[in-house]
Structure formats: structure tokens, C-alpha cells
Amino acid sequence: LRAQPRKGPCRGQAGCRGPCGEPGRHPGPFSAQIENTPILCPFHLQPVPEPETVLKNQEMEFGRNRERLQFFKWSSKVFKNISIIPPETGMAHQVNLEYLSKVVFEVKDFLYPDSVVGTDSHTTMVNGLGILGWGVGGIEAEAVMLGMPLTLPLPEVVGCELTGTVSPFATSIDIVLSITKHLRQAEVAGKFVEFFGSGVSQLSVADRTTIANMCPEYGAILSFFPVDNVTLKHLKHTGLDKAKLEVMEAYLKAVKLFRNDASSSGEPEYSQVVQVSLSSIVPYVSGPKRSQDRVAVNNMKSDFQACLNEKCGVKGFQIAAEKQNDTVPVEYEGNEYKLSHGCVVVAAVISCTNNCNPSVMLAAGLLAKKAVEAGLEVKPYIRTSLSPGSGMVTHYLSSSGVLPYLSKLGFEVVGYGCSTCVGNTAPLPEAIRNAIKQGDIIACGVLSGTKNFEGRLCDCVRANYLASPPLVVAYAIAGTVRIDFETEPLGTGFNGKSIYLRDIWPTRKELHTVEEECVISSMFKELKEKMEKGNKRWNLLEAPESTLFPWDSKSTYIRCPSFFDKLAKEPVSPQPVENAHVLLYLGDSVTTDHISPAGSIARSSAAAKYLTSKGLTPREFNSYGARRGNDAVMTRGTFANIKLLNKFIGKPAPKTIHFPSGQTLDVFEAAELYQREGIPVIILAGKKYGLGSSRDWAAKGPFLLGVKAVLAESYEKVHRSQLIGIGIAPLQFRPGENPSTLGLTGREQFSILFPPELSPRMTLDIKTSTGKVFSVIALFENNMEITLYKYGGSLNFVARRFL
């Protein structure tokens, strides 16, 4: 399947201007080759827990990220077909949904469906509006923008039939988690999912976009809700012109892209069908370490107890029975509190999955209002935050009158961008951190995002649960996850009365009324005007006028990348990898966050040492996500996640063994030493290597560390493509085989024998220094991927086409 998407994000093109800067070269061809390529400029926010947080964050954004913003503004001047959406606007996928999406394009005398690919893993959110779109790697997106088609095997299409009626207590998050469970069990990885059935009409566009937003968590390429009457009603509500709506409806019906419950005989034939009854869905949370581990809220207390008992692993913490009820006294702000296993210390209402869904965000607000009116509070040491995905969320929370009540419980707006879920949480009070460590307490974070990897929120918070926004507020009030909401009160209100969750939970009728009154078409119009006008700081920002970007050798944010240093003029036969050492021996479910973390830069890390050498203080380090334009920082940050479990080391740490010397070193230091010695390196891994966000630096980083190949049992599809796109060979053990069954220790040296000509999914032989020979599968899905690999990756291939 070869496709040219209507729009896509832009990042990293300026690197192509390096080879263009050679004498006689003209940089003009490196403009975007598709009609509409928006660059969105959100930033990972460092929360400041004070009422004026939003204004402070906006000022801090421009201060910390000035060089990056100047780079973006420069790109808007020199690249054609690129639009810049300034910061303080919202998250990429949300801006696409609210502002950029058209559903149907009308250009001259032609009508055609909207489509999008994006580097954000939540790009699929727009599937809920009837627009085909999915996430791709940054490397793929850059190549597409420069004119390459997007190539993938024609996927199977799984039909998900929804029936029944949604329970009053079930939110979109509950529906998402239930559908996620069913689709995981149906093994939809690498497939398209399309929803149909009478239950689809029970879901608003807001519900649909929330469900579609989570599709990467169950492995599908996309989760598509066809346009129907509910969609048209939503578009009318946002102020879309009536004539355009009529044309849209007529076109979609003519080409059979319009869903209609009355015409069940016209349902498409699917590769397989998965059935989900909405009536059976009850509130759930997910955790404590993985999004797929769902727990019914009424079973939460007993499940957490089981986690304390279980051995350390995907759920267990292995706390001795006699220590499971231990408490640690701690003094904070003049009061004494007791911390115990299950205590909540981080609670974040994050709307990256919910900002398009007023009902769940309003539910959190209404619950907060009732809680405050009943006399309930949140303990002051709990780090609470509210991260709206766009100004729309703040608008309807404010206009509905619930925002002040969220603030009274500590849920202050911290800004519009990625914050808690990428590890940018305001630090816990030192007294609380010390108490947690002293008592070896299993402290908890509760958030309404999509990622809950262990240690992601804070290194001392080991249990993280995903929950709907109102449940985040409820658990924050309770102060613990070891509570049975049915039989135990959240706390004591005025006059000593016990307040239960059922006493303050908003009804669907209440939510529907508030939504009708507060979520109105004028709100969408106001936000669109704001995005088009930009803001004062952005408008006054100066940017270079030169055609070629003036690289500043002193910059610690923007550096000319080194990916084109060895630009291949012609494709070459794959060179054998001889006597390679294993840089890392990893297990199952290694995420892109393990490979290339986006959060804070640890003071003891190789990246911190580099920044310190440039004269920066720890307060100026910012995050890895903010320094993606500096390959020196990102290379040092590769495999720097403190939760990385390398089997050579035996415990979580960003360390490995340099086998020629026997030294235990930081991963970067070991890789650097291997490169100085001229020794190639590979990575051994288990199942699902590269899970999580489609992070291009999870491929670029290993490439710059000298990794020639990854040998794993299986891969996440986007990450596999990213590896090829940067020039790393993705190799897969044959079914039923892995390092253990083959008797590999990882301490051997490996020689990979590439034939002169590769073919898709061909078998290669690997020989070890012990004399063992075994076969693996080269995971190239088509000839185009092989061509890219021969050129050293897609960026080299595209650059060479223009030169």
C-alpha cells in the first residue's frame, strides 16, 4: 500500500541543508513536497505548583526554548508548504482535530477524503472524526514530507462491533480500556480496526476520539469510526457551514464511506469481527506498571494487595507480609502524616486522551465541586496538576464554573503540553521522598494519560495507575488506592459526616446539561482565531533570515546533525557485521522510553556531564525532549533510563559491560570506547522491542552509538521501520527461538553474514565466536525498505535524490 497523506508534521529537515550547503548546491528542492505540512510547537512542561503556573510556564517556554522556536520560525520562511502553529496553542493531535481537520477536502472541482500521518503516537485520535490517520516515526515523516510515498503491507481490517448502552458510571476511559482488552486478545497488532454496530451511535464524537486515541496501546495501526449522523451533528455544533455539510454528506454516501445503522446489510466484510457489549462495561483503572493490566475499580483494593504479595515483575512488588501494613510518619507544613503502601503522592488530570471529550473532564470538575461543597480536601503533599491539551478544555472548565473547585483541591492548570506523563512532574517534597525511600513504601501515582511505565512519573513512585479524570480526583481525595469505594468513605466532610464516592459522582444527565451549556460553537471559533493570530511573544520573536540555517557552535539546543556525514552516493551491498560485541542484552517489552527517555536529565548522566562541560547548571539542563535538536545530548541520553534492565548488570541501571576491558560503564561510555576500538555492536532483546511512543531518537540514538543491528524476538511496527530508516538492520529470531533456547549468553562476538542481494524477510546466518551458527529473519517487508537500508537510511536516500 503506497499512500501520499494530505498532511504531516515537520521536524529535522534543516539537517538536509548540510549537504545542500556544499559549493554549487541549491537548497530549494528541500521544501516539503506535500500540500499542507504543519509544524506544531508544543513543549514538555516543567510544572510550577502555584496559581499563576500557566503564565509562568509560558514565560519559561520562551526562555528555555528560544533557540528551538527561532529554528521553527526560520523554517516557516525558507520551506514551502509548511505552516507553523505557535506554542501555547495545544497538543499536536488536539490541534489537528480542532483546527486542521477538514474530513472532506474540496479543491477546485475535486472532492477527496482528509488523511494525516503524524509523529505523535496520538495521531489516531482523528480517526474518531472519520479521518484516516495514524502515527509514523519521525524518520518516515521527514521522508514523506520530502516526497517519498508511505509504504506498508496491505493490512487486514478488523471489524469491532459495538452493541448495547453505556452504563451511567462508565466513562470513555472505561470504554477505552475494555475495548483495549478485547482487541489485545484479538491480536490486532499491525491491522486496521473499524467500528460498526448499533452501539456506535451511543458514542459521541468525543467518546470516539478518546477510544481512537488509545489504539497504539493495543497495537493496531488505526481505529476508525466512519462518518455518520453523530459526526455531522458534531461538525454542525462546531460551526461548520451548512452547505459544506451537505456536500460532505452527499460525497461520503456516494463513495460508500458513510455509516448508517438502518442499512446493516451494507456492512463491509471484515477479516475478523470482535464483539463488545457496552452494557457490560464497568469503571476500570490500569496498572500498576502496564496499561494492559486492567483492574475493576471495585476490585482495586484486593488487587493492590495481591501486587504487594507477588514476586517482582510486571505487576508484583514482593513486599514481605509483615511489612505490608507498615507506616512511616512524616512532617509536612507543620502537620504530621503517615505514609503507607498504596498512598497516592502524584495525581494528574491529563487531557491528552480526554481534551476532546468534555464529558470526562467536566465529570472531574463536577466531582471536585461536590467534594469541596461537602468539605473534602486533598492532602497538601500530593502533587496534583491539571494539564489541558488545549485552551478549549480550560474554556469549558472555566465557563462551567468548576475550574475554581479543581484549583481548591490543588488541580491547578500547569500549561498546555506534555508534562506529568513524560516524567516532567513537579518534584515531590523532600520530606515525602525521604519517607518513601526510608520505609521502602510502594507509593502511587494516578493519572488520566496513556503511559504508566514504572518510574515514569518519578523514580520513587513505583506504582502508577491510569484512570478516568473523575477517578483521579477521587483517589487524590482518598489519598490511597487501598480503598473500596462501595464500603469505605473518601473522607469526612462537614459536621463529621462520612462522604462516599456515590455521594459526589455526577450523573450523566448533569454532565449532558453542562456540556450543552458550555461546549458551544463559539468556543471553537474563538480558539481558531487564537491559533491563526498567534501570540505576542511568538509574533515578536526574531528568526534568521538566511536561506541556510546559521548553525551556532556554542548552542546546546540546536546542532547540525551528523547523520549525513557519510552520505552514500549510490546504494551499496550490505556489508557484513564482523565480530560484533553485544552492547546491551535486554528482555521483553523494552519501550522507546527505555531506549530514549524524554523526561528530566539526571545529574549523574553522560548528558549532564556534557551540558556541565558547556557551562550549564542542573537548573538549565531542561529535558531530553527539549534537547532533541542536539545530537550530542541525545546520543548520551540513549539507554540512559534509570529503569533500563540490562541482563549483563542484573538490576535496573543505565549501565553495561565493555567486554574487551571487563569494565562496567555508562552505556554511552562503553559505546564510545567500542567505536574508538573499531568494534561494531549489536543489541539482543526479547519480545515487543520498541513499544510505546513513535520516538525517532530511539533509532537515531543507537545508530550514533554504533549499533549495526538489533536481534529481537519481535518488534513494535513503527520502531522496526525507524530502525531501517536510520540504517540499522532489524533481525528476528525464528519462531520458538531466543537467546536462551539457543544457549547464547550475550558475551560472545557475533558475525552477521549479509548476502550481496537481500530480499524481503529472507533468512540470514549468524556465527558466534564460540563456533555456534544459527539463522535469523531479516525483517525487511518490501524492496523499498531494502533500498533504504542500502542507502544507509531514508534520510540519506532522500537527500541523495535531490543532490
N, C-alpha and C positions, 0 to 999 in steps of 0.2 A: 504494500500500500504506500503510494507516494502522494504526499499532500503538501500544498503551499498554504499555510494558515494565513488568515486575514490580518492578525496582529501578533506581536510577541514582544518580550522585554529586550532591552539592550544593555549589555554590560561587557566591557573589556575590548571593544572594537579598537580603541586607540592603540592597543598593542600592535595591531596590524600596520599602524603608521610608522613603526620602527623600520621595517624593510622598505616602506614607501619613501623613507627619508634618504635613501641612497641617491647618489648623483644620477640625474636623468629620470628619476621616478616621479610620477604624478600621483598624489594621494586621492584624487577624485573618485576612482572606482570603488573605494571602500565605503561608500554610503550604503545605508540599508536598502535592500532590494525588494522589500515588500511594502505595500501601500502605507500601512499605519503601524509604526513601531514605537509604542510609548515607553519611556523610561520613567519608572516610579522611584521616588526618593524617600522611602521611609527609613528610620534608623532604629537600632536596638537601644532602648531607653534605659538609663540608669535612674531608677525611681528615687524621688526625694519625698519622704513621708510627711508632707506639710500641705496645708490648704492651697497654697499658690503653686503647687507642683507643676501644673501644666505650663504656666508661663516660665517657670524656671527651666523645665525640660526643653522648651522651645529655644530659650536663650542658649542653653547648654548644647543643644543640637548644632546650632550655627557656630558656636565656639569650637567644639571638638571636631566637627565635621566640615569646617570651612573649605579645606582643600578639596574634599570629595565633591562638595556642592559646586565649587568652581569648575571642577572637571566635568560634571554633568552639564553645567550651563554652557561651557565651551563646546561640548559635543552637540548641543542643540543648534549651534551656529554653523558648524562645519559638516555635519552629516545631514543628508536629505532624508525625508520621510520619517523623521523622528520627532516625537512630541515629548516635552518634559512635563511631568506632573510634579509640582514642587512639594517639599516636605510640609508637615503639619496638615496634610490632606487626609491620609488614612493608609491602611494596608493595601498592598498591591491588588490582591484578589477582590477586596471590597470596592476599591475604586473602579476596577474593571466592571464589576456587577452594577454599580450605581450610576456610573458615568459613561464608560466607554462602550458598553454593550448595546447592540442595535437589534439583535435577534434575526432580523432580515435586512440586508443591505439593498438599497435601491440606487444604482449608479447608471445614469443615462437611461437606456431602455432595458436594463437588465436588473433582475432580482436574484439574489443568491443568499444562502444561509450564512449567518455570522459564525466565526470559528476563532479559536485562540489557542496558542501554546504559551506556557509561561514557566519561568524558572522557580516560581513559588509552588510548593507542594500543594497549596490550597487552590490552585488554578481551577480545579474541577468544581469549585463552588458554583461557577456559572452554568454548569450542567442543569442545575435546578431551574434555570430560566429558559431551558430548551435550547441552549447553545452548546455545540460540540467543542470541548476543550479539555486539555489535560496538561500535566506537568512534564517538562523535559529538563534535561540537565543544562546548566549554563553553557557548556561547550556546544551542545546541539543547537541551543537557541542562537548563539552567536553565528554559527554556520548557516542556519536558516535565514537569519537576517541578511546575510551576505549572498543570498540567492540559492542556496542548496535546498533541495526538497527534503522533507521529513520522511524518512523511510522506516517502515516497520512491517513485520509479517501481518497478513490479514488476520485480525483477531476473531475469536469466537465471540458471539453475543449471547449473554445470559439474560433471560427474562426473569425479573423478580416481581412476582405477583403479590400485590398488597390487597388484603381483604379486611373487613371489619371496621370498627370505630375506635378512635384513640381514647384511652382512659383519661378521666379528669386530672389524675395525678401524674400522668406520663408527659414528659416534655420532649422536645425534639431530640435532646441529648439521649434520653432513654430509647427513643425510636432508633436513633443512630446506632447506639450500642447493641441493640437487639438485632438490627439488620446486619451490623458488622459481624456478629457471632454467626448468623446463618450463612452469610456469604463466605466467611473464612472456612466454615465447614464444607461449603460447596466448592472450595478450591477455585476461586475466580481470578487468581493471580494471572496477569497478562491478558485479561479478557475485558471486553466492554460489558457493562451492565446496563440494562434498560428496564425501567419500572413501568408496570401496567397493572390493570385490575381496578375494581371498584374502590378500593381503599385509597388509591392515588388522589381521588377527589376530596378525601378527608384532609389532605395536607395542603397548607398554604404554600405559596412560593417561598416564603421564609423558611418553612419546615423543609422543603425540598432542597434548598440551597445548603441548609445545615447538614442534611443527610449526604448530599453530593460532596460536600467539603471533606468528609471523612473517608472517601473511597480509597485513598492511598493506604489507609490503615488496614484495609482488608485485601490490599494487593491488586485491585482492579485498575485498569488504565483510566477508566472514567465511569461515572454513574449518571446515566442520562434520564431526565424526565422530559418527555416530549411536550411541546406547547399544547395547551388545552384551554378551556374556558377560564379556568382559575388563573392561568398565566395572563390571558388577555385582560381579565379584571384587574390584576395587579398592575399591568402596564398602564391601564387607564387611570388607576389610582395615582400613579406617579406623574401623570400629566401628559402622557403621550397623545399626540394628535389623533383625533377620531378617524380621519381619512387614512392615516398611516396604519392604524389598527385594522381597518377594513381591508386594505391592500395586503397586509401581513397575513390575516386570516385566510383570505381567498388564495393567496400563493401557497401557504402551507397545506391547505386542503387539496389544492390542485396537484401538488407533488407528493401527497400522502405522508406528510410529516406532522399532521395534526392529530392529537389523541382525542377520542370520543368514546365515552362509556357506552353510549347507545349502540355502538357498532362493534360489538365484541367479535363478530365473525371476521372482522378485518384485522384482527391482531396478527402481528408478524409471527413467523415461525422462528423459534429461538433454538440455539444449540442445546440448551438445557433450561429448565424452569425451576426457580426456587420460590417456595410459597412462604409468606409471612403474614400471620394474623395480627393486626394492630390491636385487637381487643385483648390479646394475651400479654401485652407489654406492661411491665411494672417498672417503677423507678430503679435504676441501677447506678452504681459507680464502677470505675475500673481501676485496678491496681493490685498490689502496691508498687509494682515495678514495670508492668507492661499494660498497654491499652487493651489488649485482647482478653485480659483476665477480669471478667465481669463479675460483679457481686451485687445481688439484690440488696437494696437498702435495708430491708427487714432482716437480712442475714449478716449485715456488716459487722456487728459486734462479735459474733461467733467466728466469722471468717478471719478477722484480725487476730483473734485468739489462736486460731489454727496456724496463722502465719508465724506467730511467736514460737510455736512448738516445732514447726517444720525445719528441716535442715536448710542451711543457706543455699539459695538457688533462685529460681525465677520468682518465687513468692516468699520463701521462708527466711527467718532471721536467726533461728536456733538460739533462743533465749532460755536459759535454764529455768525449770518450773519454779524453783524457789525465788527467782528474781523477777518473775513476770508481773508481780504486783508492787515492785519497789517504787518508791517516790523519792524525788530529790528536791529538797527545799531551795528556793531561790528568792532573793530580794530584788525587787524591781520598782523603781519610782516610789520608794518608801513603803511598799506593801510586800508581804510575803506570799508566794505562790508555791504550789507543788507540781512538779513535772513528773509524768509517768508515761509508760509505754502507750502510744496512741495519742499523745497530746498533740494538738494542732498548733503549729507555730508559723505556718505560712498559709494564707487564704487569698486566692487571687481570682477575681471575676474577670476573665479574659474573653473578649468577644471575637477572637479570630474565627471561631466557628459559629458565633451567635449574633454578630453585629447586624447581619441582615435579617435577624429573626427577633422582632420586637417582643414577642410573647415571652420568651425565656428571660430576656434582660429586664423587661417590666416585672416579671414574676419575682426576680431578685429584689427589685426596688420596692414592690408592694409588700413582700415579706419583711424587708427591712423596716418599712413604715409601721407595720403592725407590731413588729418586735419592739421598736423604740416606744411606741404608744403603750405597750404592755409593760415597759420598764426593764427590758432585757438589754444587756451590754455585751461587748466583746472585750476580752482581757487585753490590756494595753500592750503586752509583749508580743502579741500575734501580729506578724507582718501582713497587713491587709492592703489590697490595692484593687483598683478598677482600671482596666486598660481597654477603652473603646477602640474599635477598629476604624472608626471614622467619626466625624463631627455629628453625623446623623444620630448615633447612639446617644451622645451627650445631649443632643437636642431633644429627643423624645423622653429621656430620663428627666431632663430639667422641666420640660413643658408639662409632664405628667405630675410633677411635684414630688417625685420620690428621691431625686438626687440628694437633697439635704439629709434624708434619713440614712441613705447609704454612707454619707460622709460622717454622720454621727456614730456609726458603727465602725468607722475607720477606713471605709472603702472610698478613698479619695481617687479622683482621676489623676493618673500619673503621666498620661500622654497618649499619643496615637502612634503606636508602633509595637514591635516585638519587645517584650520586657520579661516578665516572670518565666514564661515557658521556654525561653532560651537561656535561662540562668541569670538574667540581669535583675535579681531581686535585691531590694534594699537589704543590707546586711542585718542579720539578727542581732539583738543587743548582746554585748559581750558576756554579760552575766548569764543569759539564756544559753548561748553557745557553750560556755564553760560547764554549765549544769548538765547539758545534754551529753557532753563528752565524759564528764566525771561519772555520771551514772550509767553510761552506755545505753542511753534512752533511745528507743525507736520513735523519734519524733516524726510528725506527719505534715505534709503539705497537701492542700486540697485546692484544685484549680479547675476552671471550666475550659481549658485548652485541649490540645490533642496529643501532647507529648508528656510522658511521665517516667522517662528513663531514670534509673536510680542515680541520685546525686545531681540531677539536672538543675533543681531549684537551688540547692545549697549543699555543700559537701557533708554537713552534719544532719541533713534531713534525708533519711533513708527510705521512708515510705511516702509515696506520692500517689494521690488518687485523683482521677478525672471525674468530675461530677457536673451536673447542670448548675447554672448560676444561682438559683434559689437554694440548692443544697449546699453550695459553697458557703453562702451566708449562714445557713442553718448550722453547719459544722463549726464555723467560726464562733458562733454564739455558744454552742455546746462546749467548745474548747477541747474536744476529743472525738475520735472516731469510734471509741468503745462505748457506744450508746445505742440503745434500742428505742427508736423514736416512738414506737407504739406504746411502750410501757414506761419510759423514762422521760422526765421533763427536760426541756432545753435549759431551763434555769428558773429562778424565782423572780417574779415580777413585783409590781406594786402591791403593798399590803400582804407580802409574803405568799402570794398565790403562785402555785406551780403552773408554768406555761409549757404546753406541749406543742409539737410541730403542727399538729392538726388545727390548733387554735389560731395559727397565723398564716397557714398556707393559703394563697389566693386561689379563688375558684376560676374556672375557665370563663365564666360569664363576666367576672370582674376584669379579667385580662382582655377579653374581647371588647368591652366597653372602653377601657382606657386606650387600647390600641386604635379604635376608631376615632377617638377624640384627638389623639396626639400624633399619630403617624399619618400625615396628610401630604397631599401632592406638593403643597407649597414648600415643604421641608426639602424635598428632592430638588426643587428649583433653586432654593437658596444655596444648597450645597454645591450644585453645579456651577452657579455663579462664582462661588468662592474658589473653586478649583480653577476656573478659567482666568480669574483675575490674579491668582497667586496671592502673595502676601508682601508686606513692606520690606522685610529683611531679604526675601528672595529677589524682589524687583530691584533692590539697591545693590545686590551682590555683583561685584565686578568679576569678570572672567577673561582669560586670554583671548586675544583677537586673531592670533596666528593660525594658519591652516594646520601646521603641525603642532602638536601639544608640546609646550616648553617644559620638559622634564626637569625637576629640581632635585639635584643630587642630595640635598640636605633633608628632603621630605621624608617623613616616616609614615605617611599615609598613601602616597601615590608614587610608584616607581615604574620605570619602563620594564615590563616583564621579560623574562629570559626565555620564553617558550619558542621564540623564533631564532635563537642563537645558532641552531643547527638546521636551518631551513633546507629541506630536501628539494632539489630542483626537479628530480624525476623520482617516480616510485622505485623502491629497491626491494629485492627479495628479502624476506625476514631473516635477520641474522640469528644464528644460534646463540643461546644463552649458555655460556660455559662456566662450570664450577661456581655457580652462584651460591651464596650463603642465604639462609633464611633470616630476614630482618626481624620478623615477628611470627609467632606461632599462636594464632587466635582460635577461639571457639565459635559457637553458633551465635547468630543474631548480633553480629557486630554492626553497629549503626554508623551512619555518616557523622554523627556527633562524636562517636568514639574516635573516628578517623580524623576529623577536622572540627573541633569544638568551635562554637560561635560565641560562647559566653566570655566571662572575665578571664584575664590573663594572670595566671598565678605568679607570685613574686619570685618563686624559685625556678620558673620555667626557662627554657632556652630563649623563648621570645622576649621574656622580661629582661634577660641578660643583654640581649641585643638592643632593646629600647633604652635600657640604662646606659649602655655604651654610647648612645646618641644624645645623652644628656637629659633624658626624661625621668621624672619621678613616678612612683607607683600610681599616684593620683591621675597621672597623664596617660597611663597605659591604654585606657579605653578597653574595648573588647576585640576579640578576634574578628567578629562580624564587621566591626567598624574599620578594620585594617585589611580588608580583603584586597585592597589595591596595592598592597605591599607584599611582594612575593617572599622577601626575606623574613618577614614576620610569620606569614602563613606557612612557609616551609618549616620553620621552627615550631610552629603550633601543630603540625601534623602528628597524630598519635600522641598528643600531649594531654589527653583527657585523663584525669586522675582515677577514673573508674575503668580504664583500659586493663583487661586481664590478659596478659601475655603468659602463655604456659611455660615459657623459659624462666619466668620470675616467680610464678606461683601465687601471687597476690596482686590486687589492683594497684597499678602504678605505671606511669608513662616511661617505662624502662625496658631495656633489652640487653642481651649479651653480645658483645663483639667477639666472635669465636676465635679469630686468629690470636687475640691477646688474652682472651678469657675475662676481660673487664665487663662489669655491669655499668652501663652508661644510659644517659637520656637517649631516646630513640634518635633524635636529631644528631647528637654527637656520634653515635655509632654509625649512622648512615654516612655522615661526613667523612668518618675515618675509612669506611669501606670505599667511598668514592676516591679518596686520595690514594688508596692502595690499588685502584683499578679493578675492584672486585664487584661484580653485579650482585644485586639482591632480589629476592622474591618474598612473597608473603604466603604463608599457609593459613587457611581458615576453614571453618565448618560450614554450616547451612546458613542461608539468608545473609550472605555478606553484603553490606551496603544498604541495610534497611534505613528508613527514615527520610528526612528531607533530601530533596534532589540538590545536593551541595556540590558544586563543581570543584571546590578545593579539596574534596575528599578523593578526587582523582588527580588534580594538579599537584597537590602536596606530595603524595607518594612518588609521582613522576620526578619531581625535583629532588626527592631523596634518593633517586637512582633505582627505584623499583622497576623491574623489567616485566614481571608477570605476577599475577595473583592466582593461586591454586586453591580453589574452594569447592565445597560440595554443592552449593547453589548460590545464586546471586539475586539481588533485587534488580529488576529490569533496567531502571534508569541508570543505576550505578554501573551496571555492565556496559551500557552504551557510553557512559562518561569515560570509563577506562579505555575503551577503544578510541574515543575521541581525543584522548591525550597521548595515545601511543603505548599503552600498557596492555599486554595480552591477558584476557580473562580465560583461564583454563579451569576445567571442571573435572573432578574425579568421576570415573564411570559409576553408574548406579550400583549401590551396595558397597562402594569402596570409600575409604577415607584414610587419613594418615595412620590411624590406629590399626585398621584392618590390614594395611599394607606394611605395618611394622616400622613406620617412619618415626623418628624422634625429633626431626627438625634440625638436628645438629650436623646432618650430612651436608655435603655440597651437591647441587643439582645441575645437570646439564640438560637443556631442553632442545630437542632436535627438530628444527623447522625445515620442512621440505622447500624446494625452490618455488613451488606454487601451492598456495593454500586454497582450500575450498570450504564452503560453509559446514560447520560442525564436524570437521574432519578429526581423525584420531592422530595424536602426536605421541611420540615416545619420550620418556624422561629417564635418564640414567643418573644414579646417585654415586657418590664416592665410595660407597660400600659394595658397589657392583650390582645393586638391585636395579632392574628395569621394569617400569610399569607404564601403562598408557593412560592418557587423559583426552578430554574432548576440548578442542579449541572453539570457544563459544562465539564464533562469527556467524551471524544469522543470514547474511547475504553477501553478495560480491561487493556491494558498495562499502560495507564495513571493512572488508579485506583491503579494498583500495585505500581507505582512510588510514588503516593501520600501516600500510606500506609507506605512506607519505609521512608517517610519524604523528598522525592525528588529524582531525578535521580542520583545525585552525591552520596548520601548515598547508593542508590541501587547498583550502580556500585562498589563502594568501598567495600561493604559487599560481593559482588560476588567474589572478588579477595581475601578477607580475610577469 
